Amino acid sequence: MTRFCHDARPSSARAESIGTVRADGLPDVCGTCPSTRTIGGSDGGPPALVRVGLGSQTARMTADVLSPALLHHRTPVEFDFLRQAAFAAVSHPGGRPWRLWAVDRGVELRADGLHGLPPGGVGMQTIRIAAGMALLNMRLAVAAHGNCPVTVLLPDRSRPRVLAVLRGGAAAAAAPGERALFATALAVGRQAPVVGPGPVPQAVLNGVRSAAETERAWLRSIADAGERARIAEQVPAIREYGTAGLLVVVGSNHDAPAAHLHAGQAAQRIVLTSAMLGYAAAVAAWPADLRSAGTPPPSVGGPGLFPQVLMVVGRPDSP
């Protein structure tokens, strides 16, 4: 089984390494994480099923979670800490289509029903993307806590609703960029920001493109007003934003379950990166919106290029 350890370093220095499973059943992580550290611990009581509803309790997660004492202590990451981080992620307008299950030394992210969408096809694609957004926040929470996040996507083919397992690896000081992203995740929360008019500087576009590529996704910007209008004819969902901001496509090179999870993590990282740079990003069209449009125009996708969501990036505006 392939396992990935996300090194808590800036994207320019990060190298995702492939590990193996040790004889004792624990993941062997990358060179920056020479040992493993548990999240839950075997003495932490039985696992509890948590139905993630629409209510968010992010008020508990204040700036004190980023204090140096917490970032470098050796206590396990609390399940509630990860749950609150997941709650703060942007999600589908129909609700959070996933559940969290506390497992030994980690947390399991499971697919749940999404209201109004079938369990297969575009419905599961939407669930995976929304779950990926929550997964990114939990990875940042583990990193900010002072551990290397060890993520396994789709760990069991016999249990297709298990989307990912996240565990805390060895103690590793969080990079300033990861700490800043996590602080932004707590501040932004799950509410979709209001994107206002105005140009988007090239530096901001470069930042959000780098954010997408960090999560193994690609980003394509639609700067031409005429092309954006043609896309709006096929994808009515983006008409809500009019001409505000810059329309971008977040996609993958494969239309596979793991690619959907990566796209969700990319979309959430774009939201957080935009906020860090003083801008706002929102998901304008989900897979169901894109599927209803039929064959996407060449500016959105093509052979070997699978669009997952459309987003709008721009200056934040008051509602």
C-alpha positions, 0 to 999 in steps of 0.5 A: 500500500502506498502512503504519503507523508506530507512534509511541513515545509514550504512548497519550494522545499517540500518533497512528498515521499513514498513510505511502506508499512513496517512489520508492526503495522505502523507507517514508515514515513519519509526521512523528515519523519524518522519515527511515528507519533500517535494521534489517538493512542490505544488508551484513548477509549473506543472510537466514536462516530461523529455525524458532521452536521451544518453547525460549526463550533470554530469559536473554540479554535482561537489563536492560542492553538498556534502558541509555541508551547502547543506547536512543540509539545509531545501530547497526541492530537485530540480528535476534537481538534481535528474535527473542528479543523474539518468543520472550518473547511468550505463545503458543498451548499447541500451540507457536509457529505462526510463523517469522521471516525476516530481510529487508533492513532488517527482519524478516518474520513468517510463518505456520507450521503449528499442530499439531492445527489445519487451515491455514485457518479457525479454524486460521489465525485462531489463527496470526494471533493468536499471531503478533500477540502476537509482533509486539507484542513486536518492535515494543516492542523496536524502540522500546526500541532507539531507532527508530520501528517501521514495521509493514506487515500482510499486505503481499502477497496472493500470499503469504498466509503472510506476516503482517507486515513490521517495519522500524526507522524514524527514530531516535526516543527511546522513551517511558517507557511503551514502555520499561517495557512492553518491560522487562515483556515480558522479565520476564514471558516466555511462560509463562502466569501463574497468576491468583488470586482477588480483585477487579480494581480499576476502574483496572486494568480501565481500563488493560487496556481502554486497552491493547486499544483502543491496538491497534484492538481492543475489550474487554468485561468479564464481572463477573456470576458467573451470566453467567460460569457460563453462558459456561463451559457453552458454553466449557469452556476457561475452567472451568480458572480457576474464579471467579478473576479477571475474565473479559474478551472481546477482540474486533474489529469485523471478522473479517478477517485484519488484525483477528486480528493486531490482536487478538493485539497487543491480547492481548499488550499486556493481558498486559504492562499487567496485569503493570506494574500488579501483576496478571496476565492469561492467555488462557483461550480461543482461537478454536477454543474459541469456535468450538466453543461455536457462537453466542456469548452476547450478553455475548461478541459480537453483530452487528458484534462478533467475539470473538477470545479470552477472557482472565482478569485478576486478582491473580497467584498462585503455581502 
